[in-house]
Amino acid sequence: MMMSMMIKPLTTRVMTVSLNLRSTAVGHAPDFSGFALHNFRKIRPLLTEQATQLLVQALVISRLDYCNALLAGLPSCTIKPLQMIQNAAARLVFNERKRAHVTPLFIILHWLPVAAHIKFKTLMLAYRTATGSAPAYLHSLLPIYTPSRSLRSASERRLIVPSQRGTKSLSRTFSYTVPGWWNDLPTAIRNANSLTTFKRLLKTHLFRHYLS
């Protein structure tokens, strides 16, 4: 009975998404992940580097990645707490000092920064939309560009970017941000012949952009 009482609240929190746009935090991810890292530091001397990485990825990075496509278009100040957690996680894996530069650590771990991973997840949804394999609701959010005449752009798998007329908050919405990211990708990536190939090309592209 005691075990079920301990597990149930955790399951409820993991399976919900909470966005608090008035604060600098996104849901409970920074709080929970920060608490987990604090506890990992206490036992870090007893762990190997590989074991630490597995724990961090399972209990911290997975929290940062959960439903992160919902964060597309949010201001950088909202993403910053999540990035700080990821930075601390990378330093913990390698037992580095608090101010250690994280870019070399991300490259070794093959981790994308938070903003880049949000882009990675949302662009996979865009690829599925552009290739016709996405659910209907995504097609309504990310309409495919179809020129009225036969143009070269018809074969480039572009999405329609909504007009910015009206409220400025439109630029932060999923429907505006993601098509812009998608259309800015090199044509060779947009025209990948499979999702597996697209993911490989996209991750390489984002690594070069964010970590080079």
N, C-alpha and C positions, 0 to 999 in steps of 0.2 A: 504493500500500500504506500509506504514511504517513498519507494523508488518511483512509482507512477506519479506521485505528487511532485517529485523533483523533475521528472522528464517532461511532463505535459506543458508547463509554461515555456520551456525552451523551444519545443516543437511549434507552439503557437507563434512565437516571435519570429522564428526562421521563415515560416510560411506566409508572413505578411510583409507588406511594403509600406513604409511610412516616409513621406516627404514633408519636411518642415522648412519651407522656403524663407521664412522670416528669420531663421537663425543661420549660423554658419555650418550647421551639421545636417546630414542627410540621414533621417531615420535614426536607428539605434546602432548602426554599423560602427561609427567611430568609438562609441562608448564600450560596446561589447569587445571590439577588436583591441582597443587600448588596454582593457582589463586583461584580456588573454595574453597580450604581449608582456604585460607587467608580471604575470605569473610565470611565463616562459623564461623570463630573465633570471628568476630565482633558481631554476633548475638547469639553465644553459650550461654551466660547467660540467654537468653530468651527461650531457647529450653530445652526440657526434654532429658534425655539420649536416650530414644527410638526414639524420633523424629530426633535427631542428627544422630543416626545410620542409619535410613532410608534414610536421605539425603545423607550421605556419601556413602552408598552402591549404591544409584541410580546415583549419579553424579561424584563420584570419583573412587570407586572400579570397577564399570562397565567399566570405561575407561581403567583401568589397565588390565582388563580381555579380552578386545576386541581383537580378533584374536591373542591372546598371544601364540598359538601353533607355530606361525611363528618364535618365539624367541628361540625355542629349539636348544640347542647347542651353543648359543652365549656366549661369555665370561662373567664372573661375573661383570666386570666393566661396561658392557652395561646394565645389569639388576639392578645395584645398585641404579640409580635414581628412578626407579619404586618402589624399596623396601623402599627407604627413604620416598616416598609419602605415601605408605601404613602404615609405622610406625607412621607418623604424623597423619594419619587419625584415627588410633586406639587410639592414645593419645587424640585426639580431642573428640572422642565419650565419653570417660570417664573423660574428662576435667583434664587430667594428665599433669604434668610438662614436659618440652621439653626433658629432659634426662631420663624420666621414662622407665624402662625395658618393652619391648613390648610383650615378650613371654606370660606372664600371661594374657595380654589383648587379644591376638590372640586366646588363649584357650577359654576364656569367649565368644568371638565373633564367635568362630568356623571358623576362617579365616586361610587358609593356607598361608604361606609366598609366595611371588611372584614366586620364583624359583620352589617351590613345586606345585604351581597351574599351572605353565607352564607344569610341568611333568604330572600333573593330566589330563590336557586337551589332551596332546599328547598321553598319554597311553590309553585314551578312544578311540582315533582313531586307535591305535594299536590293541585294543581288537576287534573293528569292523572288522579290516582287518583279524585278526586271526580266527574270527568266520565266515568269508565270507559275512558279511553284509555291507562292505565298498564299496564306488564307485570304479570303475576300476582304476582311476588314483592313488588311495592310494595303491592298490595292486601292482602297478608298483614301487612305492616308498618304500613299505614295504613288500617284497616278503616273503612268508611263507616257513619255513625250512621243507623240505621233505627228510628224509634219504633214501639212496639207498637200504638199507636193513631194515628189520623189527626190529626196536629198541624201547626201552622204551621211548626214547626222542620223538618218533613220536606222542605220546599222550600228550605231554607237551606244545603244542601250541607255539613253538619257531619261531622267525623270523630270517632271514638271516642278519648277520652283514657284510657289505661290507669290502673288504680289504682296509687297510690304505696305500697301495702302492701309491706313487705319492705325490701330494701336501698335506701338513699338514692341509690345510683348510678343507679337507674332513671330519675330525673328528667333524667339527662344523655344518655339514649339517644335515638336517632332516633325510635323509636316513641312516646315520650312527649312529646318536645319539639315536634315538627312539628305534631301535631294541636292542641296548645295554641296555637301561633302561628296556625294556620289558622283555628281557631274564633274567635280574637280579631279577625280581619279584618272590616271592614264588610261587611254582607251584599251590597251592590252589587258589591263586588270579587269575592267568592266566586261570585256568580251571573253573572259575565261570560260572554257567549255564545261567546267564542272565546279561544284561548290568546294570540293577539296582543293582544286587548283587555285580557285579564287582566294581561299583562306591562306594558302601558302604565299601567293603573290602579295596579298594585302598585308600580311604580317611583316614580310620583308620590307615592303614600302613604308609601313609605319615605323618600323625599327630604324630605318635610315633617316626618316624625318624627325623622329623624337629623340633618338639616342646617338646619332652621329655627331 
